[in-house]
């Protein structure tokens, strides 16, 4: 793991990027706001119709990926759920994109999208895997100090593609994120011991139907907050953290040997 500590990830004067967000739900909209704050153009596509939202927020919405790709975005940012990512990527008409297009993702697991990108994308396409370690709740007052993990999996050094990748990453740096360069493999190993375990414990607690009392201790308040924050995320996210991180089951067996995991994973 390395904390980049870079002064600047991109040139000072640049043409704004054209960034296509595929999967424009709550998180995609949240990320779009930061991209727009940095002066870049956002295009969006999703299974649901967000055309009204996009019209109100200066975003061009496309009901199908064919039309989106004809706009030739610089970056295609995958913001779909973990479980739907493969079908989403396989449905993108790569032949309509520029040859130096960069694909990026914001999934909470990293080896899965990395391997998928390497398997299906044309070899000239760039790949950068990212994980903003925050969301609409934790980042609602700004992104300053919040960790942003990234791995430049396949970027042609010294090229226009490399400049655009640096420009894309600089969006998050300029928003104040703590930039952490880390391999996808290393990310998943750490995430299994932190994010996945946190979600698991939160869902265990949710099975206990904990209620606030007039005499809550600080420790009990922490448990209530953990339960609320984890179960507010979709079960699909939690299931994806388990199914698509090879380190997850090992963490459960080591840290929760007393726990019959099927109780939570099937709820």
C-alpha positions as CSV (number, residue, x, y, z in Angstrom):
1,X,0.0,0.0,0.0
2,X,1.2,3.5,-0.7
3,X,-0.3,6.9,0.0
4,X,0.5,8.9,-3.1
5,X,0.9,12.3,-1.4
6,X,1.1,13.9,-4.8
7,X,0.9,17.6,-5.3
8,X,-1.1,17.3,-8.4
9,X,-2.3,14.3,-10.5
10,X,-3.0,16.3,-13.6
11,X,-1.9,19.3,-15.7
12,X,-3.1,22.7,-14.6
13,X,-4.9,23.6,-17.8
14,X,-6.9,20.9,-19.5
15,X,-10.0,20.4,-21.6
16,X,-12.8,19.1,-19.4
17,X,-13.3,15.3,-19.5
18,X,-16.5,13.8,-20.9
19,X,-17.4,11.1,-18.3
20,X,-20.1,8.5,-18.9
21,X,-21.6,7.1,-15.8
22,X,-23.2,3.7,-16.4
23,X,-25.6,2.9,-13.5
24,X,-27.1,6.2,-12.3
25,X,-28.7,5.3,-9.0
26,X,-28.0,7.0,-5.7
27,X,-24.3,6.4,-5.8
28,X,-23.9,7.3,-9.4
29,X,-25.7,10.6,-8.8
30,X,-23.5,11.3,-5.8
31,X,-20.3,10.8,-7.7
32,X,-21.6,12.9,-10.6
33,X,-21.9,15.9,-8.3
34,X,-18.2,15.8,-7.5
35,X,-17.3,15.4,-11.2
36,X,-19.4,18.4,-12.1
37,X,-18.0,20.5,-9.3
38,X,-14.6,20.0,-11.0
39,X,-16.0,21.3,-14.3
40,X,-16.3,18.0,-16.2
41,X,-19.1,16.9,-18.5
42,X,-21.3,14.1,-17.2
43,X,-23.3,11.7,-19.4
44,X,-25.5,9.1,-17.8
45,X,-27.3,5.8,-18.6
46,X,-29.2,3.5,-16.4
47,X,-31.9,0.8,-16.4
48,X,-34.3,3.3,-14.7
49,X,-35.3,6.5,-16.3
50,X,-33.4,9.4,-14.7
51,X,-34.0,11.9,-17.5
52,X,-35.9,14.4,-15.3
53,X,-33.2,14.4,-12.7
54,X,-30.5,14.8,-15.4
55,X,-32.4,17.6,-17.1
56,X,-32.6,19.5,-13.8
57,X,-28.8,19.0,-13.1
58,X,-27.2,19.7,-16.5
59,X,-26.6,16.0,-17.3
60,X,-27.4,14.3,-20.7
61,X,-29.3,11.1,-20.1
62,X,-29.3,8.2,-22.5
63,X,-31.8,5.4,-22.4
64,X,-29.5,3.0,-24.2
65,X,-25.8,2.4,-24.3
66,X,-25.6,2.6,-28.1
67,X,-26.4,6.3,-28.0
68,X,-24.2,6.9,-25.0
69,X,-21.2,5.4,-26.6
70,X,-21.7,7.4,-29.8
71,X,-20.9,10.5,-27.7
72,X,-17.3,9.0,-27.4
73,X,-16.7,9.7,-23.7
74,X,-13.2,9.9,-22.4
75,X,-14.1,7.8,-19.3
76,X,-16.7,5.1,-18.9
77,X,-17.4,4.9,-15.2
78,X,-19.2,1.7,-14.1
79,X,-21.5,2.5,-11.1
80,X,-23.7,-0.5,-11.3
81,X,-24.2,-3.0,-8.4
82,X,-21.6,-5.7,-8.0
83,X,-24.1,-8.4,-8.9
84,X,-25.1,-6.7,-12.2
85,X,-21.7,-5.5,-13.3
86,X,-20.8,-8.4,-15.6
87,X,-24.1,-8.1,-17.6
88,X,-23.7,-4.3,-17.8
89,X,-20.2,-4.4,-19.2
90,X,-21.0,-7.2,-21.7
91,X,-23.9,-5.0,-23.0
92,X,-21.6,-2.1,-23.9
93,X,-21.0,-1.7,-27.6
94,X,-17.2,-1.2,-27.4
95,X,-16.8,-0.6,-31.2
96,X,-18.6,2.7,-30.8
97,X,-16.0,4.0,-28.4
98,X,-12.7,5.7,-29.0
99,X,-9.6,3.4,-29.0
100,X,-8.1,5.1,-26.0
101,X,-11.2,5.1,-23.9
102,X,-10.6,4.5,-20.2
103,X,-12.9,2.2,-18.2
104,X,-13.2,2.7,-14.4
105,X,-15.4,1.4,-11.7
106,X,-16.4,2.3,-8.1
107,X,-17.2,-1.2,-6.9
108,X,-16.6,-2.2,-3.2
109,X,-14.6,-5.2,-4.5
110,X,-11.7,-4.8,-6.8
111,X,-10.2,-8.0,-8.2
112,X,-13.6,-9.0,-9.7
113,X,-13.9,-5.9,-12.0
114,X,-10.2,-5.9,-12.7
115,X,-10.3,-9.4,-14.1
116,X,-13.5,-8.8,-15.9
117,X,-12.1,-5.7,-17.6
118,X,-9.0,-7.5,-18.6
119,X,-11.0,-10.4,-20.0
120,X,-13.6,-8.5,-22.1
121,X,-12.2,-5.0,-23.0
122,X,-10.3,-4.4,-26.2
123,X,-6.5,-4.3,-25.4
124,X,-6.2,-0.6,-26.3
125,X,-8.7,0.5,-23.7
126,X,-7.4,1.8,-20.5
127,X,-8.4,0.4,-17.1
128,X,-8.3,2.1,-13.7
129,X,-10.1,0.4,-10.7
130,X,-11.2,2.7,-7.9
131,X,-13.0,2.5,-4.7
132,X,-14.3,5.7,-3.0
133,X,-14.3,4.6,0.6
134,X,-17.4,6.8,1.4
135,X,-20.9,7.4,0.1
136,X,-23.8,9.8,0.1
137,X,-24.1,9.7,3.9
138,X,-20.5,9.8,5.0
139,X,-19.6,12.2,2.1
140,X,-22.6,14.5,2.3
141,X,-20.6,17.4,3.9
142,X,-17.7,17.0,1.5
143,X,-15.0,14.5,0.6
144,X,-12.0,16.1,2.4
145,X,-9.9,13.6,4.1
146,X,-11.9,10.6,3.0
147,X,-9.9,7.7,1.4
148,X,-10.0,7.1,-2.3
149,X,-8.3,3.8,-3.4
150,X,-7.2,3.4,-7.0
151,X,-5.1,1.0,-9.1
152,X,-4.0,2.0,-12.6
153,X,-4.3,-1.5,-14.0
154,X,-3.7,-0.8,-17.7
155,X,-2.8,2.8,-18.7
156,X,-0.4,3.5,-21.6
157,X,2.5,5.5,-20.1
158,X,3.4,8.9,-21.6
159,X,0.2,8.9,-23.8
160,X,-2.9,11.0,-24.0
161,X,-4.6,8.2,-22.2
162,X,-2.3,8.6,-19.3
163,X,-3.0,12.3,-19.2
164,X,-6.7,11.7,-19.1
165,X,-6.3,9.1,-16.4
166,X,-4.4,11.6,-14.3
167,X,-7.1,14.2,-15.0
168,X,-9.8,11.8,-13.9
169,X,-8.0,10.9,-10.6
170,X,-7.3,14.6,-10.0
171,X,-11.1,15.1,-9.6
172,X,-11.0,13.2,-6.3
173,X,-7.7,14.7,-5.2
174,X,-9.1,18.3,-5.8
175,X,-12.2,17.3,-3.8
176,X,-9.9,16.7,-0.9
177,X,-9.8,12.9,-0.9
178,X,-6.9,11.1,0.7
179,X,-5.5,9.3,-2.4
180,X,-4.3,5.8,-1.7
181,X,-2.7,3.8,-4.6
182,X,-3.1,0.1,-3.9
183,X,-3.4,-3.1,-5.9
184,X,-6.8,-4.6,-6.4
185,X,-5.6,-7.8,-4.6
186,X,-4.3,-5.9,-1.6
187,X,-7.5,-3.8,-1.5
188,X,-9.7,-6.9,-1.3
189,X,-7.5,-8.5,1.4
190,X,-7.9,-5.4,3.6
191,X,-11.6,-4.8,2.7
192,X,-12.5,-8.4,3.8
193,X,-11.1,-7.6,7.2
194,X,-12.8,-4.2,7.6
195,X,-15.7,-3.4,5.3
196,X,-17.1,-7.0,5.0
197,X,-16.7,-7.7,8.7
198,X,-18.3,-4.4,9.6
199,X,-21.3,-5.2,7.4
200,X,-21.5,-8.8,8.8
201,X,-21.5,-7.7,12.4
202,X,-24.1,-5.0,11.6
203,X,-26.4,-7.5,10.1
204,X,-25.9,-9.9,13.0
205,X,-27.0,-7.1,15.3
206,X,-30.0,-6.3,13.1
207,X,-31.3,-9.9,13.7
208,X,-31.4,-9.0,17.5
209,X,-33.9,-6.2,16.9
210,X,-32.0,-3.8,19.2
211,X,-34.0,-0.8,20.4
212,X,-33.0,2.5,21.9
213,X,-33.6,3.0,25.6
214,X,-33.7,6.0,28.0
215,X,-30.4,4.8,29.5
216,X,-28.2,4.0,26.5
217,X,-24.5,3.7,27.2
218,X,-22.1,5.1,24.6
219,X,-21.2,1.5,23.6
220,X,-24.8,0.6,23.0
221,X,-25.3,3.8,20.9
222,X,-22.3,2.7,18.8
223,X,-24.0,-0.7,18.2
224,X,-27.3,1.1,17.2
225,X,-25.4,3.3,14.8
226,X,-23.5,0.4,13.3
227,X,-26.8,-1.5,12.8
228,X,-28.5,1.5,11.1
229,X,-25.6,2.3,8.8
230,X,-25.1,-1.3,7.6
231,X,-28.7,-2.3,7.0
232,X,-29.4,0.9,5.2
233,X,-27.2,-0.5,2.4
234,X,-28.9,-3.0,0.1
235,X,-28.6,-6.7,0.7
236,X,-27.3,-7.0,-2.8
237,X,-24.2,-5.0,-1.8
238,X,-23.6,-7.2,1.2
239,X,-24.1,-10.3,-0.8
240,X,-21.7,-9.0,-3.4
241,X,-19.1,-8.3,-0.8
242,X,-19.3,-11.9,0.2
243,X,-19.6,-13.6,-3.2
244,X,-17.0,-11.5,-5.1
245,X,-14.2,-11.2,-2.5
246,X,-12.3,-14.4,-2.2
247,X,-11.0,-13.3,1.2
248,X,-14.5,-12.9,2.7
249,X,-15.2,-16.5,3.9
250,X,-11.7,-16.8,5.4
251,X,-12.4,-13.7,7.5
252,X,-15.7,-15.2,8.7
253,X,-14.1,-18.5,9.7
254,X,-11.2,-16.7,11.5
255,X,-13.0,-13.8,13.2
256,X,-16.5,-15.3,13.6
257,X,-16.0,-19.0,14.1
258,X,-19.1,-19.1,16.4
259,X,-21.4,-17.7,13.8
260,X,-23.6,-19.8,11.5
261,X,-23.1,-17.6,8.4
262,X,-26.1,-18.9,6.4
263,X,-28.4,-17.1,8.8
264,X,-27.3,-13.7,7.5
265,X,-26.4,-14.5,3.9
266,X,-29.8,-16.0,3.2
267,X,-31.9,-13.3,5.0
